[in-house]
Amino acid sequence: MESRDLSALWMLPAGPPPPGVESNFVNPPSLAMPIVIVNAISLALMMVAVTARFIAKSRYSQQRWDLSDVFCVLATMGSIAHSALTIHNTTVNYGRHMWDIPALSLTVSRTKQYAAVDIIYILTSFFIKISILLLLNQLFHVIRQLRLLIYIGIVIISIVTIPYLAISIIRVSRCNGINALGIMICSNKVVSTTNLVFGLWNVLSDFYILAIPISQIQGLKMPNKRKIGVLTLFLTGFIACSMSIVRLVIIIAKFNKKDTIYTGASLSPYSAVEMKLAIICSCVIFFPAFFRQRKTKDDFNVNQVPEPQGRSILCSHNIPQHGPYVVVLNTTDKVYRVIMMDPVLVIGGCGGLGHTIVKQLLEKGDASNVTVFDIEMKRNVLEGARYIKGSIGSKEDIQRALQQVKPRTIFHSASPLLMQQKNTQRLYEKINVEGNRYLLDAIQEVQSVRALVYTSSSSVIHNGFSDIIEATEDLPRVFYPEQPEYYSHTKALAEEMVVAANRTNGLLTVILRGTTLFGEGDTMTIPRMVDNAKTGRNKVRVGDGKNLFDFTYLGNCAYAHVLAAKALVEIDPAAPPPPADKRVDGEVFVVTNDEHISFWEFVYAVGDAAGYPTKREEIWQVPAALFFAVVVVVEWAVWAISLGRRESSLNRKMVRYLSMTRTFDISKIKTRLGYRPLVGMQEAMKRSVDAYMKEQSTQS
């Protein structure tokens, strides 16, 4: 009898079926299968993304884990627990209608098990949102308005979520058995109302977080195609937000319905997709570093990367940005670096190199907030950049500029010219030494600068007399009096200051040494060579003309500067430095066109391109020693006649370079920064001469 009565009780449904519907305990309609499939697929994708994030951050970058990573781990653990418990619950009637579930099967422990899914969802969503906001704070903390929005988001999300989580936990512990009928927070209407309010808040907070990066990206100065690609990547987060909207619609549609288990199960797939997509979105920014470095590791010493000149070199630690490894992912990488580099200050940004750096930053979208600081602004002014007039030799000017801009990245390319005769030792000291000291002091005061890229000269390791062959950065700096060029002496002093400033109060520094720069906007190399060709001076050649030289095209040198800045902003200054053979910060890099060329062939090629060819059979070769002796006499004669007020335009400083060999080994910058010249020598010479001749024609 008791067995028959118990059997009858097992046939009672947990809730009454709708009119015309009969209970089905054997093979009822269920959401179990879609729940399992959605959770399994989304969980697998999430684990791939999270793994890529932490491998990229721990193994391939120089960044330590931070609070954003901690909350990401907590969110990942919560999401795994949510999927595991949800899938397990499908084996015990989760996903069925109440009238298809035997009433006796709804034990207290089982109902708590069902409710735990919602609690895990609330907690995991909280971890995800805090993790994303903390990550955004790292990227945008230099922008005061966005930083404020991020802090407000963290506070409000915490204020709303924590009480709701507490209410949900209380329900699990108290809303069981017959006593639950008299408890207000256990009533179906109150539960539905609180779920509706939180669902609405969940949607609003999702879109609030999504709007923070989008508002910044819309203001980036980059081509529309790239901007669309960037926005598309960030808008993948919209899918996660749309899942919260679907959840809200279901909550509204099922408001105050008593089919609670089926309603909860119908929310489950959307909850899973929402959480896991949000976690994936928080990891997307780390994908470029992961895939680029994984590709490098897999192909090291196997595949080869083509250089612009058509040569091949073995893959290095960092793949060049123009190489084949950065394809779709380059768009995300670009956003990350723009955010990390801005605001940018280019000191000497109206000079030949400085304005080329500014141009590349703006045209390639590597920065959106660029300010130029220069003493002269009559030329090389570019639309899209802001300009501040001042002298690097003025402490007040440089302090004012840094206080106005509060830069995160600084390119310091301001310097007097090496060959310009009007420059005195005092000017070199004022600009290269004192000005550099003023800048470093101002950086410590403003406390916003993360990266300083300093433009030095390859002459700091050269005594100006002897040949220099395949020189590397390992050669020591040469100081006065062993260094006859006082310019080079002051640049060497400045280098020491920049190296000493590395890793002080979060500042990271790097030094780039160019070699005989030329290019569009060049006011020295190309103009002089064209003038010499025009006046027939090229018919006199000093030495046998076989001395090899390294030149650097301004576009390639600027590209190397940008690569160095990108490398610096990705380094965590609080983390221990990497191994010496992989380090970037505090290092010196020589940059050339990576093509040794005869000095005199370069001279003749420039003249030919300008329309003033030198007939090779008419060239008169003068021994270097004899020519040098004549120049010494001319120098003294000019000095004596002018009573020391003038210097000869033909001088030893210039003549020494006409017959010496001066080549460099740039393996270091190729290996550590992934540098490859973007423009080869022949094309670079053509562009440079064409630009100069066009400028001359407009002035005449």
VENNORWO-V14774 format. One line per field, one symbol per residue. ss: DSSP state (a for helix, b for strand, c for the rest). burial: # if it has 16 or more other C-alpha atoms within 10 Angstrom, else .. A space follows every 10 residues. Layout:
ss = ???
burial = ???
This chain:
ss = caaaaaaaaa ccbccccccc cccccccccc caaaaaaaaa aaaaaaaaaa aaaaaaaaaa cbccccaaaa aaaaaaaaaa aaaaaaaaaa aacccccaaa cbaaaccaaa aaaaaaaaaa aaaaaaaaaa aaaaaaaaaa cccaaaaaaa aaaaaaaaaa aaaaaaaaaa aaaacccaaa aacaaacaaa aaaaaaaaaa aaaaaaaaaa aaaaaaaccc cccaaaaaaa aaaacaaaaa aaaaaaaaaa aaacccccca aaaaaaaaaa aaaaaaaaaa aaaaccaaaa aaaaaaaaac cccbbbcccc cbbbcccccc ccccccccaa aaaaaaaaaa accbbbbccc caaaaaaaaa aaaccccccb bbbbcccccc cccccbbbbc ccccaaaaaa aaaaacccbb bbcccccccc ccccaaaaaa aaaaaaaaaa aaaaaacccc bbbbbbbaaa accccccbbb bccccccccc cccccaaaaa aaaaaaaaaa accbccbbbb bbbbccbbcc ccccaaaaaa aaaaacaaab bbcccccbbc cbbaaaaaaa aaaaaaaaac bcccccccca aacccccbbb bcccccbbaa aaaaaaaaaa cccccaaacb bbcaaaaaaa aaaaaaaaaa accccccccc caaaaaaaac cbbbccaaaa aaaccccccc aaaaaaaaaa aaaaaaaaac
burial = .........# #######... ..###....# ##..##.### .##..##.## .######... ###....##. ######.### #######.## ..######## ###..#.... ########## ########## #######.## ##...##..# ..##..##.. #..##..##. ##..##.... ....##.... ##..##.### ###.###.## .##...#..# ##...##..# #.######.# ########## ##.###.### ########## ########## ########## ####.#.... ....###... ....###### ##..##..## ########## ########## ########## ##..###### #####.#..# ##..#.##.# ###.#.###. ##..###### ######.#.. ......#### ########## .##...#### ########## ####..##.. ###...###. ..######## #####..##. ###..##### ########## ##.####.## .###...##. ###...#### ########## ########## ###...#... ...####### ########## .######### .###...... ...#..##.. #..##..#.. ......#... ###..##### ########## ########## #..####### ###.......
